[in-house]
Structures are given as C-alpha cells and as structure tokens.
Amino acid sequence: MPRSIEDDGETVVLKRLLWSKRYSRTAYDISEVSGINLMNGLRVFGSGAYFGYSGYFYKTKIGLFKLLATEDTGHYLRIQRKGSKRPLYIAYRPTQS
C-alpha cells in the first residue's frame, strides 16, 4: 500500500516506504475504483491473506488482474498500460492521498 499518492495531471507518483513508482498518463490508463471487493477473487498465482494480497487473481466480471493490497480498504487505484489486457489494482486509503 502506498504511503502517499501524488497526481499532477500528467504523472501519478506512488510513494512507498523505500521507493517511489511513477506512472505517466500518456502510457497508462489510471482511474480510482471503489465499492468492489477484490479480495474474494480466485487466486491464480500469488499470495493471499498472509502479509497482504499480491499476485494474479480472477473474478468473472473483471477477468484476470494483478492485485497489490496489504488490507481491504475498498478503494483501489486501477493502473493499466495502454494496449494491455491485465490491469493492476493497488489498494490505498483515500485519507492519505
């Protein structure tokens, strides 16, 4: 889970404990998603519920997706490279962004 999220309109910066990751809006489709429960998806490859959820998961309405979450916040940042099939969902707390 990112410690903070910065959005300047062109790039989104996810600041984590030891590093930061930048996503350019020209290369990625980035949106906020809430109100869905991704934690009960079928785990295809990855870890689930021990120190968080990470890996590939499957839900019938979404399909195959990557998930990074340390807790179920109900709010996710959906990041998908333009032209790619599989989105990345990162859980975050809206009060920290």
C-alpha positions in Angstrom: 0.0 0.0 0.0 1.5 3.4 -0.9 2.2 5.8 1.8 1.0 8.7 -0.4 -0.2 9.3 -3.9 0.7 12.5 -5.9 -1.1 13.4 -9.1 0.0 16.4 -11.1 -2.3 15.7 -14.1 0.5 14.2 -16.3 2.0 11.6 -13.9 0.9 9.7 -10.8 3.6 9.0 -8.2 3.1 6.2 -5.7 5.4 6.8 -2.7 6.2 3.7 -0.8 8.4 3.1 2.2 11.6 2.5 0.4 11.0 3.7 -3.2 8.6 5.6 -5.5 7.0 4.5 -8.7 5.9 6.9 -11.5 3.1 6.2 -13.9 2.8 8.6 -16.9 -0.8 9.2 -18.1 0.4 9.1 -21.7 1.4 5.4 -21.3 -1.1 4.2 -18.7 -4.9 4.5 -18.1 -5.2 5.4 -14.4 -8.5 5.6 -12.5 -9.9 5.3 -9.0 -12.3 2.4 -8.2 -14.3 1.9 -5.1 -17.2 -0.2 -4.0 -15.9 -3.6 -5.3 -14.4 -6.4 -3.3 -11.4 -7.8 -5.0 -10.2 -9.8 -2.0 -12.6 -12.7 -2.6 -11.3 -13.4 -6.2 -9.9 -16.7 -7.2 -6.1 -16.6 -6.6 -4.4 -17.9 -9.8 -0.8 -17.2 -8.8 0.4 -15.3 -5.7 0.0 -14.9 -2.0 -3.3 -14.3 -0.3 -4.0 -13.1 3.2 -0.5 -13.5 4.7 1.1 -10.1 4.8 -1.5 -8.9 2.3 -2.6 -9.9 -1.2 -0.3 -9.9 -4.2 -0.3 -11.7 -7.5 -2.7 -12.6 -10.2 -6.4 -13.0 -9.3 -9.5 -13.8 -11.3 -13.1 -12.5 -11.0 -15.9 -13.2 -13.5 -16.9 -9.6 -14.1 -13.3 -8.3 -14.2 -11.3 -11.2 -15.7 -7.6 -11.8 -14.8 -5.9 -8.9 -12.9 -2.9 -8.1 -10.7 -3.6 -7.1 -7.1 -1.4 -5.4 -4.5 -3.0 -4.9 -1.2 -2.0 -5.1 2.5 -5.5 -4.6 3.7 -9.0 -4.4 2.3 -9.7 -0.7 2.1 -12.4 -0.9 -0.6 -10.6 1.8 -2.6 -8.3 0.9 -5.4 -6.1 2.7 -8.0 -6.6 0.9 -11.3 -3.5 1.2 -13.5 -3.4 -0.4 -16.9 -0.8 0.1 -19.6 -2.4 1.2 -22.9 -2.9 -1.8 -25.1 -2.5 -4.3 -22.2 -5.2 -6.8 -21.2 -4.4 -7.1 -17.4 -4.9 -4.1 -15.1 -3.1 -3.6 -11.8 -5.2 -2.8 -8.7 -3.4 -1.1 -5.8 -5.3 -0.6 -2.5 -5.0 2.7 -0.8 -6.5 4.8 1.9 -8.2 7.9 0.5 -7.3 10.0 3.5 -3.6 9.5 2.8 -3.6 10.5 -0.8 
